[in-house]
Amino acid sequence: MKILIEGERYPVSTLAEIFDDPKFYRQDGQEGTILSVGYYHSFKNEELVYMLPKVFMKTGQQTVFGISKDELLDLNTSPNFKHRQEFNWVRQITVYFYNSLSEFRRRCTISDLIQNNQTAILNTNIGQQEYSYLDLLLTFVNFYKKNKNNILYKQIEFKSRQLKKVRWEKTIQKSTPLLTANKQPVYTVYRNKKKIVNKEEELLTYFFSILNHFNTEHQLYLQIDKSYRIISGTKFKLLQKNGLSKLRKIKYRYFDDTLKKMYHLCEIYFSQTDKSSIKKKHEEFVVINNYNIVFENMIDKLFSDTIENKTTSDGVSLTNLKYNKDGKIIDHIYDYQSLIDTSNIFYIGDSKYYKSDNIAGKVSKYKQFTYAKNVIQYNIDLLNEGKYYRKNLRYRDELTEGYNITPNFFIYGYINDYRDFDNELLEEKGEIIKSFHFEERLFDRDTLFVHQYKINFLYVLKAYSQFTNRKIESFRKNTKKRFRDNFVNFFNDKEKSKFVLFEYINADIEDFVETNFRKINGKSYKTNTGKLILAQYEGDESLVELLDYFKEFHIV
C-alpha cells in the first residue's frame, strides 16, 4: 500500500513507477505534484495506492500521522511506522476514505453533475455494477469474519459424519488438534483406511488461497485456520491465470447459501485475474480533482435539510441559489429558529476545504455575504408576491422595515487525532466576521455575521458512509441548537457583539415607531410575538433619549 497526499510534490521517477498513466500528477522538472484525490490499483504491480486529501497534511512536510509525507509514501518500508499499532489506523482511514468516494458517486448522479457544471470532477474506469479490487478485498475479509466459524464447523461436521473406523492412535500421534475454549481437542485430520473425498474442499482451497494472498500482500493480520489447504507462491500465480476455468468445473456441486456466496466471490476474483480475458484492465481508479466538492457533500449530508421547490414569478428557487450556474454552491442551508423570536430563519454555511491548520481568506468572506444576500432577496421576492417558503419563515418586519438577523457560518475539516473517528470535536475557530453598510444598524439587510467552526474530518468521513439516518438526524438536531445558542450568547454579550438589546415597555408600539422611524430605522425589529426590539451599538448616542421607554432585553 502506498499513500500520497494531494498537492504534495514527489520525484517523477517514483510516480512513474506507481502509475501506469501520468494523468494523476503534474510534472515540473524532476518532481510531480499530485493533482487527484482517490483510489488507484495497478494489476501489474498488485499495489493499492491512495491519494489522500490535503487535510492530512500539516505545515511543512509533516503529516497528521506524525511522520513525513515521504515516510507515509510506502508504509511497508517505513522503519518508523511499519511495526507500530498506528499502521492499523491508517488502514481504517483508507477504507473509510474509499467508502466516502463510493458514497459520493452514489449520491451524485451524472445528471446532477451535469446540472451543476461539475462533469469532469469524478473520474473512474470502474462501472456502476463492477467490483473494484478494493471492493473485492473488503468483501472477502468481511465474508470470512462473518462466516469463519460456520465454515469451520461445516468442515469438521462433514468429516465427523463421513469418516468411519478412525484409527485414533495414529490420529493422535500424527495430527495437530484445535483446542476449544475449554481446552478440549478437536481433530480436523483423521487417520483411517478409507479415504473420503470432500467435494467442498476444492472451493474452500480456492477461497482461502485468495484470502491468504490478500492477507500477505496487504498485511491484514488475519488469522487463517491451518486446517485449510492453501495454494501460494508460483502455484497461486498459475491459479490466477486459470482459476476461472477450474472453478466453473465445480459450479454445480454447491447448494448451501454460504458456499454459493463463496463461489460467487471466487468467480469475481478470477474474472479479474484470468489472463485469457480480453476485457482485463491494467489499472482501475476512482479519483477526483476537486475534492472540495466531496467535502461539501459530506458536510451537506450532515447539516442540510431537504430543499423545497418554491419559485418566484421569475422562476428562481432556493435550489437555483444553492447551485448557481457559475458552479458556485451555497454549501449548506437549513431553516431553524430565529435568534430573537419564535419564527424561523435560514442558517447559511460554507465548507472550507484546507489543510488542517489553515483558515479562510478575504475572498471567502465576500462570497459568503453574497450567498446570504441572495437568500434574503429570494425570501423578500416571495413576500412581495404574497408567497412564502414556509409559513413561519420571517425575514422582514413590515412595521419597522427591519430585517431579521441571518446567521452564517464557516466550517473547516481538521484532524487532531488520526485514531479518532467517533467524536465530532466541533469547536469554534477564528474570529467572528462581520459585514455591514451601517455599522450601528443590526436589523439592516446588509449587516451580517459569520461564525467559524472546525470539525473532526475523520468523524465526517465515517459519518458520510456509515451513519444511519437516525444518527445523522441526532447530530443535526444537536448542532443546530448549538449554533443558535452560540449566536444568542454572542449578541447577549455586548463586549463581543458591541450591541445592547432593549425591549419596548409600552403598548403604543405603532405610534412610537411612526414618531421615531428615522432614528430607529435599521436598529429596531418587531418580533412575531409582538415585541419591539431596539439594538444600540456601542457609542451610538442617537438612541439615548429613547431608552427611557425600554428595558434591557436578553435573547433566550
ChimeraX attribute file (.defattr): number of C-alpha atoms within 10 A of each C-alpha:
attribute: neighborCount
match mode: 1-to-1
recipient: residues
	/A:1	17
	/A:2	16
	/A:3	19
	/A:4	25
	/A:5	26
	/A:6	23
	/A:7	19
	/A:8	17
	/A:9	21
	/A:10	20
	/A:11	14
	/A:12	19
	/A:13	11
	/A:14	12
	/A:15	21
	/A:16	13
	/A:17	10
	/A:18	18
	/A:19	18
	/A:20	16
	/A:21	11
	/A:22	14
	/A:23	11
	/A:24	22
	/A:25	22
	/A:26	16
	/A:27	17
	/A:28	11
	/A:29	8
	/A:30	10
	/A:31	17
	/A:32	22
	/A:33	19
	/A:34	23
	/A:35	19
	/A:36	27
	/A:37	25
	/A:38	27
	/A:39	23
	/A:40	24
	/A:41	23
	/A:42	18
	/A:43	17
	/A:44	10
	/A:45	13
	/A:46	13
	/A:47	16
	/A:48	19
	/A:49	21
	/A:50	26
	/A:51	24
	/A:52	23
	/A:53	22
	/A:54	19
	/A:55	21
	/A:56	22
	/A:57	26
	/A:58	20
	/A:59	11
	/A:60	8
	/A:61	11
	/A:62	16
	/A:63	21
	/A:64	18
	/A:65	21
	/A:66	14
	/A:67	14
	/A:68	15
	/A:69	23
	/A:70	18
	/A:71	21
	/A:72	24
	/A:73	20
	/A:74	16
	/A:75	18
	/A:76	16
	/A:77	11
	/A:78	14
	/A:79	10
	/A:80	12
	/A:81	18
	/A:82	16
	/A:83	12
	/A:84	9
	/A:85	9
	/A:86	14
	/A:87	16
	/A:88	15
	/A:89	15
	/A:90	17
	/A:91	15
	/A:92	16
	/A:93	20
	/A:94	18
	/A:95	16
	/A:96	21
	/A:97	24
	/A:98	22
	/A:99	18
	/A:100	24
	/A:101	23
	/A:102	15
	/A:103	17
	/A:104	19
	/A:105	17
	/A:106	11
	/A:107	12
	/A:108	14
	/A:109	11
	/A:110	14
	/A:111	11
	/A:112	12
	/A:113	14
	/A:114	12
	/A:115	14
	/A:116	18
	/A:117	16
	/A:118	15
	/A:119	13
	/A:120	11
	/A:121	15
	/A:122	23
	/A:123	15
	/A:124	15
	/A:125	13
	/A:126	15
	/A:127	8
	/A:128	10
	/A:129	6
	/A:130	11
	/A:131	15
	/A:132	20
	/A:133	22
	/A:134	16
	/A:135	14
	/A:136	17
	/A:137	20
	/A:138	14
	/A:139	14
	/A:140	21
	/A:141	15
	/A:142	12
	/A:143	15
	/A:144	19
	/A:145	12
	/A:146	11
	/A:147	13
	/A:148	14
	/A:149	11
	/A:150	12
	/A:151	15
	/A:152	15
	/A:153	12
	/A:154	13
	/A:155	19
	/A:156	16
	/A:157	12
	/A:158	14
	/A:159	18
	/A:160	15
	/A:161	9
	/A:162	11
	/A:163	15
	/A:164	15
	/A:165	10
	/A:166	14
	/A:167	12
	/A:168	13
	/A:169	9
	/A:170	12
	/A:171	17
	/A:172	15
	/A:173	9
	/A:174	12
	/A:175	14
	/A:176	16
	/A:177	15
	/A:178	15
	/A:179	11
	/A:180	9
	/A:181	7
	/A:182	6
	/A:183	8
	/A:184	10
	/A:185	13
	/A:186	12
	/A:187	17
	/A:188	20
	/A:189	16
	/A:190	21
	/A:191	19
	/A:192	15
	/A:193	11
	/A:194	10
	/A:195	11
	/A:196	11
	/A:197	9
	/A:198	11
	/A:199	11
	/A:200	15
	/A:201	13
	/A:202	14
	/A:203	21
	/A:204	20
	/A:205	15
	/A:206	26
	/A:207	24
	/A:208	22
	/A:209	20
	/A:210	24
	/A:211	21
	/A:212	20
	/A:213	19
	/A:214	19
	/A:215	18
	/A:216	13
	/A:217	13
	/A:218	16
	/A:219	14
	/A:220	14
	/A:221	11
	/A:222	14
	/A:223	9
	/A:224	14
	/A:225	11
	/A:226	10
	/A:227	15
	/A:228	18
	/A:229	14
	/A:230	18
	/A:231	19
	/A:232	15
	/A:233	9
	/A:234	9
	/A:235	9
	/A:236	17
	/A:237	14
	/A:238	14
	/A:239	21
	/A:240	19
	/A:241	17
	/A:242	17
	/A:243	21
	/A:244	21
	/A:245	14
	/A:246	14
	/A:247	17
	/A:248	11
	/A:249	9
	/A:250	14
	/A:251	14
	/A:252	8
	/A:253	12
	/A:254	16
	/A:255	9
	/A:256	9
	/A:257	9
	/A:258	13
	/A:259	17
	/A:260	16
	/A:261	13
	/A:262	21
	/A:263	21
	/A:264	13
	/A:265	19
	/A:266	24
	/A:267	19
	/A:268	15
	/A:269	22
	/A:270	23
	/A:271	20
	/A:272	20
	/A:273	19
	/A:274	19
	/A:275	16
	/A:276	11
	/A:277	12
	/A:278	7
	/A:279	10
	/A:280	13
	/A:281	14
	/A:282	12
	/A:283	18
	/A:284	17
	/A:285	19
	/A:286	21
	/A:287	23
	/A:288	22
	/A:289	17
	/A:290	16
	/A:291	21
	/A:292	15
	/A:293	18
	/A:294	20
	/A:295	24
	/A:296	20
	/A:297	22
	/A:298	22
	/A:299	24
	/A:300	20
	/A:301	21
	/A:302	22
	/A:303	20
	/A:304	18
	/A:305	14
	/A:306	8
	/A:307	14
	/A:308	11
	/A:309	11
	/A:310	15
	/A:311	19
	/A:312	19
	/A:313	9
	/A:314	7
	/A:315	8
	/A:316	15
	/A:317	20
	/A:318	20
	/A:319	15
	/A:320	15
	/A:321	17
	/A:322	20
	/A:323	16
	/A:324	14
	/A:325	12
	/A:326	8
	/A:327	12
	/A:328	14
	/A:329	20
	/A:330	25
	/A:331	23
	/A:332	25
	/A:333	22
	/A:334	17
	/A:335	18
	/A:336	19
	/A:337	17
	/A:338	23
	/A:339	21
	/A:340	21
	/A:341	17
	/A:342	15
	/A:343	19
	/A:344	20
	/A:345	22
	/A:346	23
	/A:347	23
	/A:348	23
	/A:349	26
	/A:350	25
	/A:351	25
	/A:352	21
	/A:353	22
	/A:354	18
	/A:355	18
	/A:356	22
	/A:357	13
	/A:358	15
	/A:359	17
	/A:360	16
	/A:361	8
	/A:362	7
	/A:363	8
	/A:364	14
	/A:365	17
	/A:366	11
	/A:367	14
	/A:368	22
	/A:369	21
	/A:370	14
	/A:371	20
	/A:372	24
	/A:373	16
	/A:374	15
	/A:375	22
	/A:376	20
	/A:377	13
	/A:378	20
	/A:379	25
	/A:380	18
	/A:381	18
	/A:382	18
	/A:383	16
	/A:384	11
	/A:385	11
	/A:386	8
	/A:387	15
	/A:388	19
	/A:389	19
	/A:390	13
	/A:391	9
	/A:392	16
	/A:393	18
	/A:394	23
	/A:395	23
	/A:396	22
	/A:397	16
	/A:398	10
	/A:399	15
	/A:400	21
	/A:401	19
	/A:402	22
	/A:403	23
	/A:404	26
	/A:405	24
	/A:406	23
	/A:407	21
	/A:408	25
	/A:409	19
	/A:410	26
	/A:411	24
	/A:412	28
	/A:413	26
	/A:414	26
	/A:415	25
	/A:416	15
	/A:417	12
	/A:418	19
	/A:419	15
	/A:420	16
	/A:421	20
	/A:422	12
	/A:423	12
	/A:424	16
	/A:425	16
	/A:426	18
	/A:427	13
	/A:428	17
	/A:429	15
	/A:430	13
	/A:431	10
	/A:432	17
	/A:433	14
	/A:434	14
	/A:435	14
	/A:436	15
	/A:437	11
	/A:438	12
	/A:439	14
	/A:440	19
	/A:441	22
	/A:442	27
	/A:443	26
	/A:444	23
	/A:445	22
	/A:446	22
	/A:447	21
	/A:448	21
	/A:449	22
	/A:450	22
	/A:451	21
	/A:452	22
	/A:453	21
	/A:454	22
	/A:455	21
	/A:456	23
	/A:457	28
	/A:458	24
	/A:459	19
	/A:460	24
	/A:461	23
	/A:462	20
	/A:463	23
	/A:464	25
	/A:465	19
	/A:466	15
	/A:467	14
	/A:468	11
	/A:469	11
	/A:470	9
	/A:471	13
	/A:472	16
	/A:473	16
	/A:474	12
	/A:475	15
	/A:476	17
	/A:477	13
	/A:478	10
	/A:479	15
	/A:480	16
	/A:481	13
	/A:482	13
	/A:483	18
	/A:484	18
	/A:485	14
	/A:486	13
	/A:487	21
	/A:488	17
	/A:489	17
	/A:490	18
	/A:491	20
	/A:492	19
	/A:493	15
	/A:494	15
	/A:495	11
	/A:496	11
	/A:497	17
	/A:498	17
	/A:499	22
	/A:500	18
	/A:501	22
	/A:502	19
	/A:503	20
	/A:504	21
	/A:505	14
	/A:506	10
	/A:507	11
	/A:508	9
	/A:509	16
	/A:510	13
	/A:511	10
	/A:512	16
	/A:513	19
	/A:514	12
	/A:515	11
	/A:516	12
	/A:517	17
	/A:518	11
	/A:519	13
	/A:520	23
	/A:521	18
	/A:522	23
	/A:523	25
	/A:524	29
	/A:525	30
	/A:526	26
	/A:527	18
	/A:528	14
	/A:529	10
	/A:530	11
	/A:531	16
	/A:532	23
	/A:533	21
	/A:534	29
	/A:535	25
	/A:536	24
	/A:537	20
	/A:538	14
	/A:539	10
	/A:540	11
	/A:541	9
	/A:542	11
	/A:543	17
	/A:544	9
	/A:545	8
	/A:546	14
	/A:547	14
	/A:548	10
	/A:549	12
	/A:550	16
	/A:551	14
	/A:552	14
	/A:553	15
	/A:554	15
	/A:555	14
	/A:556	11
